[in-house]
C-alpha cells in the first residue's frame, strides 16, 4: 500500500475538522438533551433528508404546520430518546 505524507496529512486534517464540526452542531441539541450524541446527530440529518425527499414527491405542498410535524416525527426515528 502506498502512503505518502500529503495523503496522511489530508486525512488527519479532514478527520479533525469533522470532529470539530460535529461537536459544534451538537451544542444546540445538548442544551435540551445532554445525552445527545453523534449517532443522534446522524439520525437527525438523515431524517431531515428523508422528509425533504418525501415533500418533493408529493403532488402539492402541505401546509406549514403539517410540514413541521413531518420533520419533527421523521428526525426522531433513530434517536435514542424515542425509546
C-alpha positions in Angstrom: 0.0 0.0 0.0 1.4 3.4 -1.0 1.0 6.0 1.6 2.5 9.4 1.1 2.8 12.2 3.8 0.4 14.5 2.0 -2.4 12.0 1.9 -2.0 11.2 5.6 -1.9 14.9 6.5 -5.1 15.5 4.5 -6.9 12.6 6.1 -5.9 13.7 9.6 -7.0 17.2 8.9 -10.3 16.1 7.5 -10.9 13.9 10.5 -10.2 16.7 13.0 -12.4 19.0 11.0 -15.3 16.5 11.1 -14.9 16.1 14.9 -15.0 19.8 15.4 -18.0 20.3 13.2 -20.0 17.5 14.8 -19.2 19.0 18.3 -20.4 22.4 17.1 -23.6 21.0 15.7 -24.3 19.0 18.8 -24.0 22.1 21.1 -27.6 23.3 20.3 -29.1 19.8 20.9 -27.3 19.2 24.1 -29.0 22.2 25.7 -32.2 20.3 25.9 -30.8 16.7 25.8 -27.4 16.3 27.5 -27.1 12.7 26.2 -27.3 13.7 22.5 -24.5 12.0 20.6 -23.0 11.6 17.2 -25.4 8.8 16.2 -28.3 11.1 17.2 -26.9 13.8 15.0 -26.6 11.4 12.1 -30.2 10.3 12.6 -31.4 13.9 12.8 -29.9 14.9 9.5 -30.9 11.6 7.8 -34.5 12.3 9.0 -34.3 15.8 7.5 -33.1 14.3 4.2 -36.0 11.8 4.2 -38.6 14.4 5.0 -37.2 16.7 2.3 -37.3 13.9 -0.3 -40.8 13.0 0.7 -42.0 16.6 0.3 -40.5 16.6 -3.2 -42.7 13.7 -4.4 -46.0 14.9 -3.0 -48.3 16.3 -5.7 -48.9 19.6 -3.8 -47.1 21.0 -0.8 -49.0 20.6 2.5 -49.5 23.5 4.9 -46.6 24.6 7.1 -47.9 23.1 10.3 -48.1 19.6 8.7 -44.6 20.1 7.3 -43.2 21.0 10.7 -44.9 17.9 12.2 -43.4 15.7 9.4 -39.9 17.0 10.1 -40.3 16.6 13.9 -41.5 13.0 13.5 -39.0 11.9 10.8 -35.9 13.2 12.6 -36.9 11.4 15.8 -36.9 7.9 14.2 -33.4 6.9 15.1 -32.7 9.0 18.1 -32.0 7.4 21.5 -34.7 9.4 23.3 -37.5 7.8 21.1 -37.5 4.6 23.1 
